[in-house]
Amino acid sequence: MAALQQTPITFQSRSPPPTQLITGTVAKLSFSGGLKLPKLTLKLRSKRTSRRGRGGGALGAKMADSAAGSYANALADVAKSNETLEQTTADLEKIEKIFDDDAVYDFFVSPIVSEEKKRELVDEMVSSTGIQPHVANFLNILVDMKRIELIKDIVKEFEKVYNTATDTELAVVTSVVKLESQHLAQIAKGVQRLTGAKNVRIKTVIDESLVAGFTIRYGNSGSKLIDMSVKKQLEDIAAQLEIGDIQLAV
C-alpha cells in the first residue's frame, strides 16, 4: 500500500461569482439570515458519526482531523496575509451556526445534490450573512473538492490557530438563559486571571437541563470545568445523602 503523504493545502483568494438566488420551490429554514434551501428528499444515515472521514474507525477520524487542520491553516494564512484574521474568525462563527442546522449540513454533504446547487447556496449565504469573499471562496473549494463534510472540524481547528496566534483563551459558558454582557465580562476577567492569557473569547451555550446557574469550560479542548450550576449542586447533595437523582417538579 502506498504511503499516504500529508501535503500543505493552499488556495488563492478570489471574489466569488455574483450572488445567484435559488429559484423554484423553496422551504425556509429556521435561520435568522433568511437562508433558503431547495426542497430535497434525502435518505439520511442513521449515525452521523459515520460521515466523519472517508476511512473507518479511529484511522478515518485521525485522517479527517489532519485534513481539517491543513485546511484551517491554509485559510488562516490567507486571513493573516489580508490582515482579516478577526473578521475571518467572526465569519466562521456565522458558518458554524448555519451548519448546525441539520438540513443545511445534509444538503451540502448529500451526493445527489449537484455542486452547482451547493455553490448557489453558498452565494445565498454570502448574501444573507455578508461573509468575506475569501471565506466564500474557501467554502466553494471545499464543495469542489468534496470535503465540505469537514467544515465543523475546520472551524474548530481554525479556532485553535487563531487562539495560538493571538494568545487567546476560549471559554465556553453554558447557562439556562442568556447571560447579560456585564456578567460575561466578569467571567472573562476571571478566566484571564486563572490562565494568564492576553485575551479571552467567550462562547455561550444554552442548556435548560442545568436548572439554574452556569458552567465554564476552558483550557486545552475544554479540559477544565468550573461548574456553578444548580444541577451540579443537587447531584452533590444526592451523592452525599445516597438518595440517587433528585427530580424537580416543573
Secondary structure, 3 states (H helix, E strand, C coil): CCCCCCCCCCCCCCCCCCCCCCCCCEEECCCCCCCEEECCCCCCCCCHHHHCCCCCHHHHHHHHHHHHHHHHHHHHHHHHHCCCHHHHHHHHHHHHHHHCCHHHHHHHHCCCCCHHHHHHHHHHHHHHHCCCHHHHHHHHHHHHCCCHHHHHHHHHHHHHHHHHHHCEEEEEEEECCCCCHHHHHHHHHHHHHHHCCCEEEEEEEECHHHCCCEEEEECHHHCEEEECCHHHHHHHHHHHHCCCCCCCCC
